[in-house]
């Protein structure tokens, strides 16, 4: 089942339960697990071993991938609010014991017993064990899918590079462990990498976009919208605590829900019991607005930055066509870079910009799919032989699912590939 079909199934089944019966989170058969950029990879991924398309008359000769780091702990700006929100647990249990809560008994008991996941919030921006396993699994499945191509890799036939940041670099090490039993060299990380983190060394982008409060105007306005405020009121009603929840409280409770949800163990977070399906959809959209204007089509720089790794993709495959034996190229980066690449490709750009005034349920831009933990874009170059004539084709995979929406049912001719990416060559960052 594709990720979109799975999403629609969950929404339909949750709707049916909410209409025809009491929806206790602990035994719900349709728990919603799309948490914007903090979605565990196992909640949205495919499996490259199953989805890989063997193009008739062709063989894969080079694989290029851009992978976001795996699940990490929250950053400094959020971890304090999350730790404060943990205190609500006692208020919720006390309210339930007094007969005031609208939550199910088992959900409250599970919340009361929640303690072992607290270590998730003890450190800041560190790769978690789950994050390690997410990336380890990608390496393992990629090797299994291309076992013939990647059987014997010489030092000049592969490249593995990580963006700067311990949680990203540790993920690159996890990939190598999953990929091979023999040592694989990882190129040293560079804080201002011009391929996988060029925005980090661009003061204009940092000042005008990332660190500019105006960037988050739509996301902030959405928190004041009737839809978000109605959701907040319902959350407060279910908790039945004598405390006026703020917007920051809601975000912190949502973070507790999504950070302590395990995709590897398929273990739900009891904190998610505070949210209905609609509440989770509302908070996911808030994340979409943040990503859209900070890293996506909502700012004029994203497309330019996104061209840089795509230029590298084109050059890598062009050189392989000319005889270079680069079998594997893997880069590890951030959700920021993933968003920018898709902005440059224009694959998920909606006709109308995302705004706080209207949440389009059919929008293309969804941070859950584009920027989940360990989200990835994998591209494969195939060499083909037809009537003794050599040709090349290219296929794309997002989160290990075959992309059928480009070219002819997902199989691109070299000319189509070139027409899309060659214009990105010689992209400069003079505006920085």
Secondary structure, 3 states (H helix, E strand, C coil): CCHHHHHHHHHHHHHHHHHHCCCCHHHCCCCCCCCHHHCCHHHCCCCHHHHCCCCCCEEEEEEEEEEECCCECCCHHHHHHHHHHCCHHHHHHHHHHCCCCCCCHHHHHHHHCCCHHHHHHCCCCCECHHHHHHHHHHHHHHHHHCCCCCCCCCHHHEEEEECCCHHHHHHHHHHHHHHCCCCCCCECCCCCCCCCCHHHHCHHHHHHHHCCHHHHHHHHHHHCCHHHHHHHHHHHHHHCCCCCCCHHHHHHHHHHHHHCCECCCCECCHHHHHCCHHHHHHHHHHHHHHHHHHCCCCCCCHHHHHHHHHHHHHHHHHHHHCCCCCCEEEEEECHHHHHHHHHHHCCCCCCCCCCCCCCCCCCCCCHHHHHCCCCEEEEEEEEEEECCEEEEEEEEEECCEECCCCCECCEEEHHHHHHHHHHHCCCCCCCC
